[in-house]
Amino acid sequence: MSDKSNELKTPHNKKRKAPPKSNGELNYKNQVKQMFSSWFKEHNRVGYVMTKQDIVKNIITKLTSKQENSLEIAIKELNKDGYIEVREDGLTLILTQKGVNDFKKMSF
């Protein structure tokens, strides 16, 4: 066996994985999702639009710096899970039927 084959198997050549998300990061994301949920509970009709101005006034101005880092992820997850639709501008959100049904009883 050559020395080169042994070199490739050393721990220094293994790909490093990203560390798992901490509970803090997960918690910040869920706090942001809860903010959206609370706003939509007050505006609980299918097709109700949350505009950029609504997001700034009701969400962004209330975020801590750590929650700000989770804003985009929270929006993407709410969209992926079918609670909201996101318009092309990325900051206009529309409440779906699933959102109407589930935000009433949801807690993140």
C-alpha positions as CSV (number, residue, x, y, z in Angstrom):
1,M,0.0,0.0,0.0
2,S,1.4,3.4,-0.9
3,D,1.7,6.4,1.4
4,K,-0.7,8.4,-0.7
5,S,-3.6,6.1,-0.1
6,N,-3.1,6.4,3.6
7,E,-2.9,10.2,3.3
8,L,-6.4,10.3,1.7
9,K,-7.9,8.5,4.7
10,T,-6.6,10.8,7.4
11,P,-9.1,12.8,9.4
12,H,-7.7,16.0,8.0
13,N,-9.0,15.3,4.6
14,K,-12.6,14.6,5.6
15,K,-15.2,17.2,4.7
16,R,-16.4,19.2,7.6
17,K,-20.1,19.4,8.2
18,A,-21.9,22.5,9.4
19,P,-22.8,22.4,13.1
20,P,-26.4,21.5,13.8
21,K,-28.7,24.4,14.4
22,S,-28.7,25.4,18.0
23,N,-31.9,25.6,20.0
24,G,-31.5,29.3,20.1
25,E,-31.6,29.6,16.3
26,L,-34.6,27.4,16.1
27,N,-36.3,29.4,18.9
28,Y,-35.7,32.7,17.1
29,K,-37.2,31.3,13.9
30,N,-40.2,30.1,15.7
31,Q,-40.6,33.5,17.5
32,V,-40.7,35.1,14.1
33,K,-43.2,32.6,12.7
34,Q,-45.4,33.3,15.8
35,M,-45.3,37.0,15.0
36,F,-46.7,36.3,11.5
37,S,-49.2,33.8,12.9
38,S,-50.5,36.5,15.4
39,W,-50.8,39.1,12.7
40,F,-52.7,36.7,10.4
41,K,-55.0,35.6,13.3
42,E,-56.3,39.2,13.4
43,H,-56.7,39.3,9.6
44,N,-58.1,35.8,9.2
45,R,-59.5,35.6,5.7
46,V,-58.3,33.6,2.8
47,G,-56.4,35.8,0.4
48,Y,-55.7,38.5,2.9
49,V,-52.6,40.3,1.9
50,M,-49.7,41.3,4.2
51,T,-47.9,44.1,2.4
52,K,-44.3,45.2,2.7
53,Q,-45.5,48.1,4.9
54,D,-47.3,45.6,7.2
55,I,-44.2,43.5,7.5
56,V,-42.1,46.5,8.3
57,K,-44.6,48.0,10.8
58,N,-45.7,44.8,12.5
59,I,-42.8,42.4,12.2
60,I,-39.4,43.9,11.3
61,T,-39.6,46.9,13.8
62,K,-40.2,44.4,16.6
63,L,-37.4,42.0,15.8
64,T,-34.1,41.6,17.7
65,S,-31.0,41.3,15.7
66,K,-31.0,37.5,16.2
67,Q,-34.6,37.2,15.1
68,E,-33.8,39.3,12.0
69,N,-31.4,36.6,10.9
70,S,-34.3,34.1,11.0
71,L,-36.9,36.3,9.1
72,E,-36.2,34.9,5.6
73,I,-36.1,31.3,6.8
74,A,-39.4,31.8,8.7
75,I,-41.1,33.2,5.6
76,K,-39.8,30.4,3.4
77,E,-41.0,27.7,5.9
78,L,-44.4,29.2,6.2
79,N,-44.7,29.3,2.4
80,K,-43.3,25.7,2.0
81,D,-45.8,24.5,4.7
82,G,-48.6,26.0,2.8
83,Y,-49.7,28.7,5.3
84,I,-48.9,31.7,3.1
85,E,-48.1,32.4,-0.5
86,V,-45.2,34.8,-1.3
87,R,-45.5,37.1,-4.3
88,E,-42.7,37.7,-6.7
89,D,-41.4,40.7,-4.7
90,G,-40.7,38.4,-1.8
91,L,-42.3,40.7,0.7
92,T,-46.0,40.5,-0.1
93,L,-47.6,37.6,1.7
94,I,-51.1,36.1,1.1
95,L,-52.9,34.0,3.6
96,T,-54.0,30.6,2.3
97,Q,-56.9,28.4,3.5
98,K,-54.5,26.2,5.4
99,G,-53.2,29.3,7.1
100,V,-56.8,30.4,8.1
101,N,-57.5,26.9,9.5
102,D,-54.2,26.4,11.3
103,F,-53.1,29.8,12.5
104,K,-56.1,29.9,14.9
105,K,-54.8,26.9,16.9
106,M,-51.1,27.1,16.1
107,S,-48.3,27.8,18.6
108,F,-44.7,27.7,17.5
